């Protein structure tokens, strides 16, 4: 889905798990490499409790993707808002949300990204969106498995 010049992806999953447990998994981002095969390293370089600065190393179809982001956590609302500080994209921002619905616990991630290179966006944009969507879905699946639901 396009939003202005960049792109937005939103993926959600209904889980049979305690929402606090799911949010704790999202909060403990440094554990992601232990249960997410595509996440090769996560380094928390600053942790102020509700705000973390995180360096990411991932593989998407074997290609490395690295960036640094700031994540602002709201434990009461069970949200984690992130924004890229540096990396491959001019924008790589979004939010994780956990809430309770009539179907159980909902886990959602929304991502807004912009390569900042409009001359190649039309060429690699659709492939990149497909890869990012697949990668985000795999992350939600891994969180679900980690929660044991």
QUITA-V28454 format. One record per residue. N is the residue number from 1. RES is the residue in three letters. SS is DSSP state (~ for helix, > for strand, _ for the rest). Layout:
BEGIN
n=N res=RES ss=SS
n=N res=RES ss=SS
END
This chain:
BEGIN
n=1 res=UNK ss=_
n=2 res=UNK ss=>
n=3 res=UNK ss=>
n=4 res=UNK ss=_
n=5 res=UNK ss=_
n=6 res=UNK ss=>
n=7 res=UNK ss=>
n=8 res=UNK ss=>
n=9 res=UNK ss=>
n=10 res=UNK ss=>
n=11 res=UNK ss=>
n=12 res=UNK ss=>
n=13 res=UNK ss=>
n=14 res=UNK ss=>
n=15 res=UNK ss=>
n=16 res=UNK ss=_
n=17 res=UNK ss=_
n=18 res=UNK ss=_
n=19 res=UNK ss=~
n=20 res=UNK ss=~
n=21 res=UNK ss=~
n=22 res=UNK ss=~
n=23 res=UNK ss=~
n=24 res=UNK ss=~
n=25 res=UNK ss=~
n=26 res=UNK ss=~
n=27 res=UNK ss=~
n=28 res=UNK ss=_
n=29 res=UNK ss=~
n=30 res=UNK ss=~
n=31 res=UNK ss=~
n=32 res=UNK ss=~
n=33 res=UNK ss=~
n=34 res=UNK ss=~
n=35 res=UNK ss=~
n=36 res=UNK ss=_
n=37 res=UNK ss=_
n=38 res=UNK ss=_
n=39 res=UNK ss=>
n=40 res=UNK ss=>
n=41 res=UNK ss=>
n=42 res=UNK ss=>
n=43 res=UNK ss=>
n=44 res=UNK ss=>
n=45 res=UNK ss=>
n=46 res=UNK ss=>
n=47 res=UNK ss=>
n=48 res=UNK ss=_
n=49 res=UNK ss=_
n=50 res=UNK ss=_
n=51 res=UNK ss=>
n=52 res=UNK ss=>
n=53 res=UNK ss=>
n=54 res=UNK ss=>
n=55 res=UNK ss=>
n=56 res=UNK ss=>
n=57 res=UNK ss=>
n=58 res=UNK ss=>
n=59 res=UNK ss=>
n=60 res=UNK ss=>
n=61 res=UNK ss=_
n=62 res=UNK ss=_
n=63 res=UNK ss=>
n=64 res=UNK ss=>
n=65 res=UNK ss=>
n=66 res=UNK ss=>
n=67 res=UNK ss=>
n=68 res=UNK ss=>
n=69 res=UNK ss=>
n=70 res=UNK ss=>
n=71 res=UNK ss=>
n=72 res=UNK ss=>
n=73 res=UNK ss=>
n=74 res=UNK ss=>
n=75 res=UNK ss=_
n=76 res=UNK ss=_
n=77 res=UNK ss=_
n=78 res=UNK ss=_
n=79 res=UNK ss=>
n=80 res=UNK ss=>
n=81 res=UNK ss=>
n=82 res=UNK ss=>
n=83 res=UNK ss=>
n=84 res=UNK ss=>
n=85 res=UNK ss=>
n=86 res=UNK ss=>
n=87 res=UNK ss=>
n=88 res=UNK ss=_
n=89 res=UNK ss=_
n=90 res=UNK ss=_
n=91 res=UNK ss=>
n=92 res=UNK ss=>
n=93 res=UNK ss=>
n=94 res=UNK ss=>
n=95 res=UNK ss=>
n=96 res=UNK ss=>
n=97 res=UNK ss=>
n=98 res=UNK ss=>
n=99 res=UNK ss=>
n=100 res=UNK ss=>
n=101 res=UNK ss=>
n=102 res=UNK ss=_
n=103 res=UNK ss=_
n=104 res=UNK ss=>
n=105 res=UNK ss=>
n=106 res=UNK ss=>
n=107 res=UNK ss=>
n=108 res=UNK ss=>
n=109 res=UNK ss=>
n=110 res=UNK ss=>
n=111 res=UNK ss=>
n=112 res=UNK ss=>
n=113 res=UNK ss=>
n=114 res=UNK ss=>
n=115 res=UNK ss=_
n=116 res=UNK ss=_
n=117 res=UNK ss=_
n=118 res=UNK ss=~
n=119 res=UNK ss=~
n=120 res=UNK ss=~
n=121 res=UNK ss=~
n=122 res=UNK ss=~
n=123 res=UNK ss=~
n=124 res=UNK ss=~
n=125 res=UNK ss=~
n=126 res=UNK ss=~
n=127 res=UNK ss=~
n=128 res=UNK ss=~
n=129 res=UNK ss=~
n=130 res=UNK ss=~
n=131 res=UNK ss=~
n=132 res=UNK ss=~
n=133 res=UNK ss=~
n=134 res=UNK ss=~
n=135 res=UNK ss=~
n=136 res=UNK ss=~
n=137 res=UNK ss=~
n=138 res=UNK ss=~
n=139 res=UNK ss=~
n=140 res=UNK ss=~
n=141 res=UNK ss=~
n=142 res=UNK ss=~
n=143 res=UNK ss=~
n=144 res=UNK ss=~
n=145 res=UNK ss=~
n=146 res=UNK ss=~
n=147 res=UNK ss=~
n=148 res=UNK ss=_
n=149 res=UNK ss=_
END
